[in-house]
Amino acid sequence: MVTSADVKMILNFVNGSWEASKSSKVEKNINPAKFNEIVAYVPNSTKEVLDKAVESAARAQKQWKELSGAERGSYLFKVADILETRIDEIAEMMTREMGKTLPEAKGETARGVAILRYYAGEGMRKVGDVIPSSDPSAFMFTTRSPLGVVGVITPWNFPVAIPIWKIAPALIYGNTVVFKPATEAAATAAKIIECFHEARIPNGVINFVTGQGSLIGQGIADHADIHGITFTGSDVVGKAVGQAALARGAKYQLEMGGKNPVIVAEDADLELAVEATISGGLRSTGQKCTATSRVIVHSTVYDAFKEKLISKVKEIKIGNGLDAGIWMGPSVSERQLNTVLHYIEKGKQEGAKLLFGGNRLLDEGRENGYFIEPAIFDEVDKHMTIAQEEIFGPVLALIKVDSMEDAVHIANDVKFGLSASIFTTNIQKMLNFIENIEAGLVRINAESAGVELQAPFGGIKQSSSHSREQGQSAIEFYTAIKTVFVKGS
């Protein structure tokens, strides 16, 4: 057992300084691949720490917004350079803390570098338009104002990319930030803040507070001096955050769950569809909001697709994400593992046929981790729990259909609408899918989980508050439009 002397205690970062929490309550972050290894101790901070962080951010925002976009961007460029030099270190922490394989962790950290540079460049782009006035002697234009202090609440599954794609646009458009990470990924998140600190970003511009969602997360939602809240997480928690923000008139942005379908048409390239289904559904142990969860296959190719899918899934190497050749790591925690196992049992109880996997792995080398085999279900009805609820684990539900109309209908017959993909070589089927699918991210002959930083990202229905993250769309949330009318005296 690792002793506390060998393990880092995560500190809060407030007004440019690292501070120990005054609370004696801490959470142990353990390695999900080796749960006898403690990665970090994470304090459950108090409301007083949050208030201090918000006060610091509010004070700093007055000067931060006065900088030019280029000046703010220069800080983001510095952070990107520092993060790039620390990719290996931060990726290793990510893998130890939440289980993602090391190649995936390195790729995510590199993506964080790219996001920072993208938004650093946004500091030189236009923030408004000239609009013709009905008065020929007047000049009318729009500009944008920052919201003020923005609260950032992030999940554990992308502990570098998601915080950065929220923090970077918030800062470039003149806001300051109070950031609460998921406890399960707080050590990785703290390393991001170290990069901002090393770049000498002005005191108070970014603040970092760990703690329970019920206290720190809710405190951000309720705080009168936080003017915007950006949240990624479960739909249940997201709705509570949105209701609290709405009650006091704060702006909010929610990205929540998904139950993402892949449709495989009778004319699909089955090899491509199988590879994309596995990558989209099982990579990161299925712990993505855009992960493929339902696979809706035309009856004429159903058996061939199923056979190829099972054959490929059997080849997946499961183990510690730090080990070479491992394709899939553990569930992030015992709680998440038990959730996945619960849904697998629920699927069997409701009459779905478990074709492959679904067992916890306790053999030598994996007995001290939260490892599970991917599960593939056959004979799934669209009304079953495993076809309706987000599982956040490596579970694929196969659904057979006789027409593309039925496929799209079933794909839409859930409360979520985040991402969806279709595999077909027929242009008309592609166009019909694009027109009729109820999802914010639509993919053709590609896995459901692909997201590009320069493009708008977000869902519809219960997946989102209908705003968009990433790309130039981010300006819509992090600023308010100001219309200016100028007339000479």
Secondary structure, 3 states (H helix, E strand, C coil): CCCHHHCEECCEEECCEEECCCCCCEEEEEECCEEEEEEEEEECCCHHHHHHHHHHHHHHHHHHCCCCHHHHHHHHHHHHHHHHHCHHHHHHHHHHHHCCCHHHHHHHHHHHHHHHHHHHHHCCCCCCCEECCCCCCEEEEEEEEECCEEEEECCCCCCCHHHHHHHHHHHHCCCEEEEECCHHHHHHHHHHHHHHHHCCCCCCCEEECCCCHHHHHHHHHHCCCCCEEEEECCHHHHHHHHHHHHHHCCEEEEECCCCEEEEECCCCCHHHHHHHHHHHHHHHHHCCCCCEEEEEEECCCHHHHHHHHHHHHCCCCECCCCCCCCCECCCCCHHHHHHHHHHHHHHHHCCCEEEECCCECCCCCCCCCCCECCEEEECCCCCCHHHCCCCCCCEEEEEEECCHHHHHHHHHCCCEECEEEEECCCHHHHHHHHHHCCCCEEEECCCCCCCCCCCCECCEECCECCCCECHHHHHHHHEEEEEEEEECC
